[in-house]
Amino acid sequence: MSLACQDLWQAFKDERVTFFTGVPDSTFKPWMSFLAACEDPAMRHIIATNEGEATAIACGYHLATGEIPVVYMQNSGLGNAVNPLVSLADSQVYAIPLILMIGWRGEPDRHDEPQHLKMGGVLLPILQDMGIPYTIIGPSEGNSALIVGKAVIAAREQSCPQALIIRHGVFKECVNRQEPETYPTMSRESAIRALLGEINHDDVIVATTGKTARELFELRETLGQGHSNDFLSVGSMGFASAIALGIALNAPNRAIWVIDGDGAALMHSGNLATIGHYAPQNLRHVILDNHTHDSTGGQPTVSPSVDFATLAKANGYCAATFVQGKTDFLRALRSHKETRGPSMITVCVRPGAREDLGRPTIFPTENKRDLMEVLRGRHKV
């Protein structure tokens, strides 16, 4: 039986749980839409850049109020949250009660992408090893509101985190987020196509996780180009620029382009400082900014208040440009090709993707093998 978002909110509210923070997951997309649209003044919702930050924010909320917060995440994000959960919130350290709302991607016996299958299989053992009690919520798991209430009571009584594992199909579609009235003219896919038309044939691209990597793969197919010069970061959100840095420093005679998203770039923005410090001249960083976590359903990021160009320059990038529209983007690409790096171009794109967008048909290990052959000069480009 599916759960109405309003009913879950009421269950939390009945237990005085009104503070929510985290990074979204498509498993509970309707709940994320509800959080974005909820007009109940009792609710506080803070959009975090990564799950570890969200956990720390939640701990701060408890310290200030004595109440129990909720941290939501995809199970892949648990990796970001392990440190503050174990060394801050744990019952043997500061004993901070909170509720973890974790989307279960890669659930055993359920089809999913390769990057989710491993984490899906080890999720429950990881929580057990961390000493975090958990309860699974699914369409057939019984009264979800009652489960939530018991988890909150346990967190309060035991002064420790409690996890709610959310299976696919739990939530009914409820409230859709209010979309902005105007959009940039260029789509993310159009921007990637423009980039492919400007870079050199032997340049390497590192594409961030989600729809960006998927669109790059399909564009290469459409254009009759191979995939051997691309690294598709199908997992590890936020680390594409760090992967590109590692390649750029060790393949200095080849231009390395990283195609990033605003949510991914913000998730591990410390990468910018490391890139600026080591300053590889061959690194070109392109951020496609649509102000959303597009791959999990279009939930908002905090990028509208971020000036990526100023941030890049403050961290040591040699050049950084903000553009809107295809003409200015093409001009920036041509300029940055000739500019000493590291450099950054941030371009506004509209949210959304084609409904028929597919997924890479090559396995990650094949992608790795082909790129490594290219970087060693053994693969015909």
Phi, psi and chi 1 to 4 in degrees:
 res  aa     phi    psi   chi1   chi2   chi3   chi4
   1 MET       -  128.6 -178.5  176.6  179.4      -
   2 SER   -75.0  153.9  -63.7      -      -      -
   3 LEU  -105.6  130.6  175.5   64.6      -      -
   4 ALA   -77.3  136.5      -      -      -      -
   5 CYS   -59.0  -39.8  -63.6      -      -      -
   6 GLN   -62.0  -35.8 -179.3   62.0   45.7      -
   7 ASP   -68.2  -39.4  -68.0  -17.6      -      -
   8 LEU   -64.7  -44.3  178.5   62.1      -      -
   9 TRP   -58.7  -41.6  164.0 -128.2      -      -
  10 GLN   -65.2  -38.5 -168.9   60.4   52.1      -
  11 ALA   -62.7  -42.9      -      -      -      -
  12 PHE   -64.5  -46.0  -82.8  128.0      -      -
  13 LYS   -62.4  -36.9 -166.8  175.0  177.4 -178.7
  14 ASP   -61.5  -25.9  -71.7  -15.7      -      -
  15 GLU   -99.3   13.5  -63.0  -66.3  -22.0      -
  16 ARG    64.3   28.6  -53.4 -164.8  -44.6  -86.1
  17 VAL  -101.5  106.6  176.5      -      -      -
  18 THR  -132.8    6.4   59.5      -      -      -
  19 PHE  -115.3  126.0 -174.0   90.8      -      -
  20 PHE  -131.6  138.2  -59.1   83.7      -      -
  21 THR  -153.1  154.6 -177.1      -      -      -
  22 GLY   156.7 -163.4      -      -      -      -
  23 VAL  -124.4  131.7  177.4      -      -      -
  24 PRO   -71.5  161.9   24.9  -33.9      -      -
  25 ASP  -138.3  143.5  176.1   36.2      -      -
  26 SER   -67.3  -20.1   58.3      -      -      -
  27 THR   -58.3  -38.1  -56.8      -      -      -
  28 PHE  -119.7   46.8   42.5   76.3      -      -
  29 LYS   -55.2  -42.6 -177.5  166.8   60.5  174.8
  30 PRO   -60.3  -36.5  -26.1   36.7      -      -
  31 TRP   -66.3  -38.2  173.0 -113.0      -      -
  32 MET   -64.5  -39.3  -62.3  -50.7  -50.8      -
  33 SER   -63.2  -38.6  -63.5      -      -      -
  34 PHE   -63.9  -45.0  178.7   85.2      -      -
  35 LEU   -59.2  -41.2  -72.9 -178.3      -      -
  36 ALA   -68.5  -29.8      -      -      -      -
  37 ALA  -101.9  -12.1      -      -      -      -
  38 CYS   -60.6  129.8 -176.6      -      -      -
  39 GLU  -106.6    7.3  -63.7 -179.8   -9.3      -
  40 ASP   -67.7  120.2 -169.9  -31.6      -      -
  41 PRO   -64.0  -14.4   21.4  -32.1      -      -
  42 ALA   -73.4  -21.9      -      -      -      -
  43 MET   -83.5  137.0  178.8 -178.5  -75.5      -
  44 ARG  -118.3  128.4  -67.8  -73.2  -51.2  -78.3
  45 HIS  -132.2  118.9  178.9 -148.2      -      -
  46 ILE  -114.6  121.9  -57.6  -61.5      -      -
  47 ILE   -82.0  119.9  -59.7  167.8      -      -
  48 ALA  -100.6  160.9      -      -      -      -
  49 THR   -88.3  -26.5   61.3      -      -      -
  50 ASN  -151.6  167.1   67.3   64.8      -      -
  51 GLU   -71.8  -31.4  -63.2   81.8    0.6      -
  52 GLY   -65.6  -43.3      -      -      -      -
  53 GLU   -59.7  -44.3  176.7 -163.6   34.8      -
  54 ALA   -59.5  -41.3      -      -      -      -
  55 THR   -62.4  -41.9  -56.5      -      -      -
  56 ALA   -67.1  -40.8      -      -      -      -
  57 ILE   -58.5  -45.0  -68.9  170.3      -      -
  58 ALA   -62.2  -40.1      -      -      -      -
  59 CYS   -62.8  -41.3  -70.5      -      -      -
  60 GLY   -62.0  -39.8      -      -      -      -
  61 TYR   -59.8  -45.7  166.7   80.6      -      -
  62 HIS   -63.1  -41.0  174.3   74.3      -      -
  63 LEU   -61.3  -35.8  -67.5  174.2      -      -
  64 ALA   -80.9  -28.7      -      -      -      -
  65 THR  -120.2  -22.8   67.0      -      -      -
  66 GLY    79.4   -0.2      -      -      -      -
  67 GLU   -94.2  171.7  -60.6  -67.3  -10.7      -
  68 ILE  -100.3  125.2  -64.0  176.5      -      -
  69 PRO   -95.7  169.7   34.4  -32.0      -      -
  70 VAL  -118.4  132.1  175.4      -      -      -
  71 VAL  -114.5  118.5  179.6      -      -      -
  72 TYR  -104.1  149.3   56.8   82.2      -      -
  73 MET  -168.8  160.8   65.6 -175.8   73.6      -
  74 GLN   -78.8  153.7 -175.4 -177.7  108.3      -
  75 ASN   -60.8  -26.6   53.6  -10.6      -      -
  76 SER   -61.6  -30.5   61.7      -      -      -
  77 GLY   -73.1  -10.6      -      -      -      -
  78 LEU   -59.7  -30.3 -175.5   60.7      -      -
  79 GLY   -59.7  -38.7      -      -      -      -
  80 ASN   -68.8  -27.1  -76.0  -31.4      -      -
  81 ALA   -94.5   -9.3      -      -      -      -
  82 VAL   -56.7  -45.8  165.7      -      -      -
  83 ASN   -58.8  -56.3 -175.9   22.0      -      -
  84 PRO   -66.9  -27.7   19.7  -30.6      -      -
  85 LEU   -67.6  -39.8  -75.8  171.4      -      -
  86 VAL   -86.0  -40.4  172.1      -      -      -
  87 SER   -99.7    0.1   64.1      -      -      -
  88 LEU  -128.4  -59.3  177.1   63.3      -      -
  89 ALA   -82.2  -18.6      -      -      -      -
  90 ASP   -55.3  149.2 -171.2   82.9      -      -
  91 SER   -63.5  -21.0   59.3      -      -      -
  92 GLN   -91.0   -0.6  -63.4 -178.0   43.7      -
  93 VAL  -116.1  -95.6 -170.6      -      -      -
  94 TYR   -98.4   -6.2  -75.9  101.4      -      -
  95 ALA    52.3   60.7      -      -      -      -
  96 ILE  -102.1  119.7  -65.3  178.1      -      -
  97 PRO   -78.3  131.8   29.2  -33.1      -      -
  98 LEU  -156.4  161.9   52.3   83.3      -      -
  99 ILE  -106.9  126.7  -60.4  -63.1      -      -
 100 LEU   -98.2  124.8  -58.2  175.6      -      -
 101 MET  -109.4  104.0 -170.0  171.9  174.8      -
 102 ILE  -115.6  120.0  -56.0  174.1      -      -
 103 GLY   -74.6  131.0      -      -      -      -
 104 TRP   -95.9   84.1 -161.1   -2.9      -      -
 105 ARG   -81.3  150.1  -65.5  -63.0  -55.5  -89.4
 106 GLY    69.0   26.8      -      -      -      -
 107 GLU   -57.2  134.1 -179.1 -178.2   -7.6      -
 108 PRO   -51.6  139.8  -28.3   36.0      -      -
 109 ASP    70.2   15.6  -60.1  -38.6      -      -
 110 ARG  -126.3  130.5 -178.5  177.0  178.4   83.1
 111 HIS   -62.8  134.5  174.4   73.6      -      -
 112 ASP  -158.4  178.0 -146.6  -36.2      -      -
 113 GLU   -76.8  157.5  -59.8  -55.0  -50.9      -
 114 PRO   -55.4  -38.0  -26.4   34.8      -      -
 115 GLN   -68.1  -16.9   67.7  -89.2   22.4      -
 116 HIS   -97.5  -24.0  -65.7  -59.2      -      -
 117 LEU   -63.9  -41.7  -67.2  176.3      -      -
 118 LYS   -64.3  -49.8  179.9   66.7  176.3 -175.7
 119 MET   -65.8  -35.3 -168.5   61.7 -173.4      -
 120 GLY   -61.4  -36.7      -      -      -      -
 121 GLY   -76.1  -28.2      -      -      -      -
 122 VAL  -102.8    0.4  -59.0      -      -      -
 123 LEU   -55.7  -53.7  171.3   61.9      -      -
 124 LEU   -65.5  -43.5  -58.3 -175.0      -      -
 125 PRO   -60.5  -35.9  -26.6   35.8      -      -
 126 ILE   -63.1  -45.7  -72.5  175.3      -      -
 127 LEU   -62.0  -40.2  -69.5  172.0      -      -
 128 GLN   -62.5  -44.0  -69.2  166.7   -0.9      -
 129 ASP   -64.8  -31.8  -71.8  -16.5      -      -
 130 MET   -80.4   -8.2  -66.1  169.1   65.9      -
 131 GLY    74.5   28.9      -      -      -      -
 132 ILE  -103.5  112.9  -63.5  178.0      -      -
 133 PRO   -63.1  147.3  -19.1   31.9      -      -
 134 TYR  -140.0  156.4   62.6   84.0      -      -
 135 THR  -134.4  135.1  -54.3      -      -      -
 136 ILE   -90.0  130.7  -62.9  171.0      -      -
 137 ILE  -113.2  121.0  -64.6 -178.1      -      -
 138 GLY  -143.4  175.3      -      -      -      -
 139 PRO   -58.4  -23.2  -23.5   33.7      -      -
 140 SER  -116.2   15.7   59.6      -      -      -
 141 GLU   -91.9    7.9 -100.1   76.3   22.9      -
 142 GLY    97.8 -157.8      -      -      -      -
 143 ASN   -72.4  102.8 -170.2  -37.2      -      -
 144 SER   -65.6  -37.5  -61.2      -      -      -
 145 ALA   -62.7  -39.5      -      -      -      -
 146 LEU   -66.1  -39.7 -178.0   61.0      -      -
 147 ILE   -60.7  -43.8  -68.0  172.7      -      -
 148 VAL   -60.8  -46.0  166.7      -      -      -
 149 GLY   -59.9  -42.7      -      -      -      -
 150 LYS   -65.2  -38.2  -72.0 -178.2  176.8 -180.0
 151 ALA   -65.3  -41.3      -      -      -      -
 152 VAL   -65.1  -43.7  173.2      -      -      -
 153 ILE   -61.7  -41.9  -68.3  170.4      -      -
 154 ALA   -64.7  -42.2      -      -      -      -
 155 ALA   -60.4  -41.2      -      -      -      -
 156 ARG   -69.0  -44.2 -171.9  175.4  -72.6  122.2
 157 GLU   -72.3  -35.8  -68.7  179.4  -13.4      -
 158 GLN   -95.9   -7.8  -60.9  171.1   24.9      -
 159 SER    52.2   54.8  -66.6      -      -      -
 160 CYS  -157.1  163.9   70.0      -      -      -
 161 PRO   -64.5  147.5  -22.3   34.5      -      -
 162 GLN  -130.2  139.3  -58.0  -82.3  -32.8      -
 163 ALA  -109.3  137.9      -      -      -      -
 164 LEU  -109.8  115.4  -60.0  174.0      -      -
 165 ILE   -92.7  115.7  -50.0  -58.1      -      -
 166 ILE   -96.8  116.3  -49.0  -61.4      -      -
 167 ARG   -83.2  162.9  -56.0  177.9   74.9 -179.7
 168 HIS   -62.4  139.4 -179.6   79.0      -      -
 169 GLY    86.0   13.1      -      -      -      -
 170 VAL   -71.5  -43.2  168.3      -      -      -
 171 PHE   -95.5  140.4  -70.3  102.9      -      -
 172 LYS   -74.2  148.8  -63.1  177.2 -178.1  176.9
 173 GLU   -62.6  132.8  -69.6  -65.4  -27.7      -
 174 CYS  -128.9 -107.5   43.1      -      -      -
 175 VAL   -93.9  129.1 -179.4      -      -      -
 176 ASN   -85.4  141.9  -68.3  -37.4      -      -
 177 ARG   -66.3  142.2 -178.4  174.1   62.2   84.6
 178 GLN   -67.1  120.5 -177.3   86.4   25.8      -
 179 GLU   -85.3  149.6  -63.7  -68.9  -11.4      -
 180 PRO   -62.4  152.7   17.8  -27.7      -      -
 181 GLU   -75.7  -27.7  -64.7 -178.2    1.0      -
 182 THR  -125.0  151.8   59.5      -      -      -
 183 TYR  -128.7  153.0  -61.4   95.0      -      -
 184 PRO   -60.3  154.9  -21.8   32.7      -      -
 185 THR   -76.0  -25.3   57.6      -      -      -
 186 MET   -99.6  135.3 -172.3  165.3   52.1      -
 187 SER   -82.5  165.0   68.1      -      -      -
 188 ARG   -62.6  -41.4 -179.8 -177.0   50.7 -114.5
 189 GLU   -64.1  -38.5 -171.6  167.1    6.8      -
 190 SER   -64.5  -37.8  -64.9      -      -      -
 191 ALA   -65.8  -41.3      -      -      -      -
 192 ILE   -65.5  -40.1  -62.5  171.6      -      -
 193 ARG   -61.2  -42.0 -178.7 -173.8  -72.7  -91.6
 194 ALA   -62.1  -41.7      -      -      -      -
 195 LEU   -62.8  -43.4 -176.0  145.4      -      -
 196 LEU   -62.0  -28.8  -70.2  176.8      -      -
 197 GLY   -78.4  -12.1      -      -      -      -
 198 GLU  -109.7  -27.6  -66.6  -63.0  -32.9      -
 199 ILE   -78.7  164.6   65.5  174.4      -      -
 200 ASN   -76.9  155.6  -62.2  -35.3      -      -
 201 HIS   -65.8  -23.2   75.4  -76.6      -      -
 202 ASP  -101.3    7.4   59.2  -13.3      -      -
 203 ASP   -69.6  154.2  -68.9   -4.4      -      -
 204 VAL  -108.1  140.8  164.3      -      -      -
 205 ILE  -118.3  131.5  -62.8  176.3      -      -
 206 VAL  -109.7  117.7  177.7      -      -      -
 207 ALA  -106.2  135.6      -      -      -      -
 208 THR   -67.2  167.6 -169.9      -      -      -
 209 THR   -66.7  162.3 -172.4      -      -      -
 210 GLY    89.3 -145.0      -      -      -      -
 211 LYS   -69.5  -23.2  -67.8 -178.2  177.9  177.0
 212 THR   -61.2  -50.8  -60.0      -      -      -
 213 ALA   -63.5  -38.0      -      -      -      -
 214 ARG   -65.5  -41.7  -68.7  164.2   62.0 -176.5
 215 GLU   -68.3  -38.6  -72.5  171.2  -18.8      -
 216 LEU   -60.3  -45.1  172.8   61.5      -      -
 217 PHE   -59.9  -47.2 -176.2   88.4      -      -
 218 GLU   -69.3  -34.0  -70.1 -145.7  -17.6      -
 219 LEU   -65.9  -40.8  -79.0  167.6      -      -
 220 ARG   -58.9  -41.2  -68.6  -71.0 -157.6 -171.7
 221 GLU   -63.5  -47.3  -68.0  -81.2  -65.5      -
 222 THR   -61.5  -39.1  -60.5      -      -      -
 223 LEU   -84.4    0.1  -64.0  170.0      -      -
 224 GLY    70.0   28.4      -      -      -      -
 225 GLN  -104.3  154.4  -59.3  173.5   -5.0      -
 226 GLY   -79.3  175.5      -      -      -      -
 227 HIS  -111.6    4.8  -54.2  -74.5      -      -
 228 SER   -70.2  -17.4   56.2      -      -      -
 229 ASN   -96.0    7.5  -78.6   48.4      -      -
 230 ASP  -114.8  143.5  -57.8  -25.8      -      -
 231 PHE  -115.4  118.5 -174.4   81.6      -      -
 232 LEU   -97.2  105.4  -52.3  175.5      -      -
 233 SER   -78.2   77.9  -54.5      -      -      -
 234 VAL   -67.9  -19.9  -66.1      -      -      -
 235 GLY  -129.4 -160.5      -      -      -      -
 236 SER    54.9   55.4  -60.7      -      -      -
 237 MET   -55.8  135.0  179.6  176.3  170.2      -
 238 GLY    93.6   -5.5      -      -      -      -
 239 PHE  -107.9    4.1  -69.9  112.7      -      -
 240 ALA   -59.1  -41.7      -      -      -      -
 241 SER   -67.5  -32.8   60.2      -      -      -
 242 ALA   -70.6  -39.7      -      -      -      -
 243 ILE   -60.0  -45.6  -64.7  168.3      -      -
 244 ALA   -62.2  -37.6      -      -      -      -
 245 LEU   -62.2  -45.6  172.8   62.0      -      -
 246 GLY   -59.7  -38.5      -      -      -      -
 247 ILE   -70.0  -47.0  -64.1  172.8      -      -
 248 ALA   -60.5  -40.8      -      -      -      -
 249 LEU   -67.2  -25.5  -69.6  172.8      -      -
 250 ASN  -111.5    3.2  -66.0  -76.1      -      -
 251 ALA  -135.2   63.2      -      -      -      -
 252 PRO   -67.3  -15.2   25.2  -35.0      -      -
 253 ASN   -94.7    9.9  -63.7  -39.7      -      -
 254 ARG  -129.3  135.1 -171.5 -174.4  -65.2  -91.9
 255 ALA   -71.3  132.3      -      -      -      -
 256 ILE  -117.3  119.6  -49.0  -61.6      -      -
 257 TRP  -106.9  134.4  -63.5   79.5      -      -
 258 VAL  -115.1  126.3   54.0      -      -      -
 259 ILE  -100.6  112.8  -51.3  176.9      -      -
 260 ASP  -114.5  165.3 -135.4  -20.2      -      -
 261 GLY  -113.4  163.4      -      -      -      -
 262 ASP   -65.0  -43.1   50.6  -62.9      -      -
 263 GLY   -64.5  -40.8      -      -      -      -
 264 ALA   -67.7  -42.8      -      -      -      -
 265 ALA   -63.3  -36.6      -      -      -      -
 266 LEU   -74.8  -31.0  -70.4  168.8      -      -
 267 MET   -57.9  -40.4  177.0  167.8  -82.3      -
 268 HIS  -132.9   63.4  -66.6  -66.0      -      -
 269 SER   -69.1  -12.5   57.1      -      -      -
 270 GLY   -61.4  -21.1      -      -      -      -
 271 ASN   -56.5  -33.4  -62.7  -10.9      -      -
 272 LEU   -61.6  -39.8  -56.5 -177.4      -      -
 273 ALA   -65.3  -40.8      -      -      -      -
 274 THR   -67.8  -42.4  -50.4      -      -      -
 275 ILE   -60.4  -46.9  -68.9  169.5      -      -
 276 GLY   -62.9  -36.4      -      -      -      -
 277 HIS   -68.4  -44.8  178.7   79.8      -      -
 278 TYR   -88.2  -15.2  -71.5   98.7      -      -
 279 ALA    46.2   58.4      -      -      -      -
 280 PRO   -68.6  125.2   24.6  -32.6      -      -
 281 GLN   -68.5  -16.3  -63.3 -174.5   23.2      -
 282 ASN   -99.2    9.5   56.5  -30.3      -      -
 283 LEU   -99.4  128.0 -178.3   60.7      -      -
 284 ARG  -123.0  121.0  -54.2  -73.4 -179.5  -96.9
 285 HIS  -109.4  117.0 -164.2  166.3      -      -
 286 VAL  -114.3  120.9  177.4      -      -      -
 287 ILE  -106.9  119.6  -62.9  179.3      -      -
 288 LEU   -94.3  104.2  -53.4  178.6      -      -
 289 ASP  -102.9  110.1 -173.4   -0.8      -      -
 290 ASN  -118.7   12.6   60.4   11.1      -      -
 291 HIS    63.7   19.5  -60.6  172.5      -      -
 292 THR  -141.0  159.5   69.4      -      -      -
 293 HIS   -88.0   84.8  -70.7  -70.9      -      -
 294 ASP   -67.4  -36.2 -144.4   -2.9      -      -
 295 SER   -73.5  -15.7  -64.9      -      -      -
 296 THR  -107.6    7.3   57.6      -      -      -
 297 GLY   125.9    6.2      -      -      -      -
 298 GLY    85.2   24.0      -      -      -      -
 299 GLN   -70.2  148.1  -59.9   86.2    5.1      -
 300 PRO   -71.0  148.8   24.8  -34.0      -      -
 301 THR  -105.0 -180.0   69.9      -      -      -
 302 VAL   -94.8   13.3  -62.9      -      -      -
 303 SER   -63.6  -23.6   73.0      -      -      -
 304 PRO   -57.3  -23.8  -29.2   37.5      -      -
 305 SER  -101.0   11.0   59.5      -      -      -
 306 VAL  -110.3  131.0  176.6      -      -      -
 307 ASP  -101.1   92.9 -176.3  -21.3      -      -
 308 PHE   -62.5  -36.6  -77.2  109.6      -      -
 309 ALA   -63.8  -45.4      -      -      -      -
 310 THR   -65.2  -39.5  -61.8      -      -      -
 311 LEU   -62.2  -43.7 -172.5   61.4      -      -
 312 ALA   -62.7  -45.8      -      -      -      -
 313 LYS   -64.7  -37.9  -70.6  177.5 -179.6  176.5
 314 ALA   -64.9  -24.3      -      -      -      -
 315 ASN   -97.1    9.0  -81.5  -73.9      -      -
 316 GLY   102.5    4.1      -      -      -      -
 317 TYR   -63.8  141.5  -81.8   58.1      -      -
 318 CYS   -74.6  -27.8  -62.8      -      -      -
 319 ALA  -151.2  145.8      -      -      -      -
 320 ALA  -152.2  134.6      -      -      -      -
 321 THR  -135.3  140.9  -52.4      -      -      -
 322 PHE  -111.9  129.4  170.3   79.4      -      -
 323 VAL  -135.8  158.8  -62.1      -      -      -
 324 GLN  -133.5  132.2  -59.9 -173.5   67.5      -
 325 GLY    93.3  152.4      -      -      -      -
 326 LYS   -65.6  -39.5 -175.8  174.7 -179.3  178.8
 327 THR   -61.1  -48.0  -60.6      -      -      -
 328 ASP   -68.2  -33.0  -72.0  -16.2      -      -
 329 PHE   -66.1  -44.6 -177.4   47.2      -      -
 330 LEU   -61.4  -42.2  -70.9  170.9      -      -
 331 ARG   -62.2  -41.1 -174.5  179.7  -61.0  115.7
 332 ALA   -66.8  -40.4      -      -      -      -
 333 LEU   -60.6  -44.6  -72.9  170.0      -      -
 334 ARG   -65.1  -37.2  -67.9  161.4 -171.2  162.3
 335 SER   -68.8  -44.7  172.3      -      -      -
 336 HIS   -71.9  -22.8  -79.5 -113.0      -      -
 337 LYS   -60.6  -31.3  -78.6  174.8   61.5  176.7
 338 GLU  -100.5    2.7  -51.8  -57.3  -34.4      -
 339 THR   -95.5  141.5  -59.7      -      -      -
 340 ARG   -65.7  126.7  175.0  179.4  174.5  -88.5
 341 GLY   -89.3 -179.3      -      -      -      -
 342 PRO   -72.9  147.0   27.7  -34.7      -      -
 343 SER  -135.2  160.8   68.1      -      -      -
 344 MET  -135.9  138.5  176.4 -173.0  -71.2      -
 345 ILE  -121.1  123.4  -56.2  169.8      -      -
 346 THR  -106.9  126.3  -56.3      -      -      -
 347 VAL  -127.7  134.1   55.6      -      -      -
 348 CYS   -75.3  130.9  -74.3      -      -      -
 349 VAL  -131.8  160.1  -64.5      -      -      -
 350 ARG   -85.4  151.9   64.6  174.9 -178.2  -95.5
 351 PRO   -72.2  163.9   25.7  -33.0      -      -
 352 GLY   101.0  165.0      -      -      -      -
 353 ALA  -150.0  167.8      -      -      -      -
 354 ARG   -59.0  141.0  -69.7 -176.2  -72.5  106.9
 355 GLU   -66.0  -25.9  -69.7 -173.3    3.4      -
 356 ASP   -97.2   17.7   61.3  -13.0      -      -
 357 LEU   -62.4  125.5  179.0   63.1      -      -
 358 GLY   -91.3 -166.0      -      -      -      -
 359 ARG  -125.0  157.4  -63.8 -179.9 -178.0  -84.2
 360 PRO   -54.9  138.4  -27.7   36.1      -      -
 361 THR   -98.4    2.1   55.9      -      -      -
 362 ILE  -103.2  147.6   58.9  174.2      -      -
 363 PHE   -79.6  149.3 -156.5   71.8      -      -
 364 PRO   -50.9  -38.4  -30.6   36.9      -      -
 365 THR   -67.9  -30.5   50.0      -      -      -
 366 GLU   -67.3  -43.2  -63.3  176.5   72.7      -
 367 ASN   -57.9  -45.5 -179.5 -157.1      -      -
 368 LYS   -62.0  -47.5  179.1 -163.5   75.2  169.4
 369 ARG   -59.4  -47.2  178.9 -160.0   63.8 -150.9
 370 ASP   -65.0  -42.2  -68.2  -15.1      -      -
 371 LEU   -65.7  -40.6  177.8   61.8      -      -
 372 MET   -63.4  -35.9  -69.5  179.8   71.0      -
 373 GLU   -63.7  -42.1  -69.7  -69.8  -49.9      -
 374 VAL   -61.7  -46.9  165.0      -      -      -
 375 LEU   -67.1  -21.1  -67.9  172.1      -      -
 376 ARG   -97.7    4.2  -74.0  161.2  175.5   75.1
 377 GLY    74.2   21.5      -      -      -      -
 378 ARG  -104.2   -3.3  -59.3  172.6 -173.4  164.7
 379 HIS  -115.2  132.1 -164.6  -67.4      -      -
 380 LYS   -75.2  120.5 -174.6  177.6  179.6 -179.9
 381 VAL   -79.9      -  179.2      -      -      -
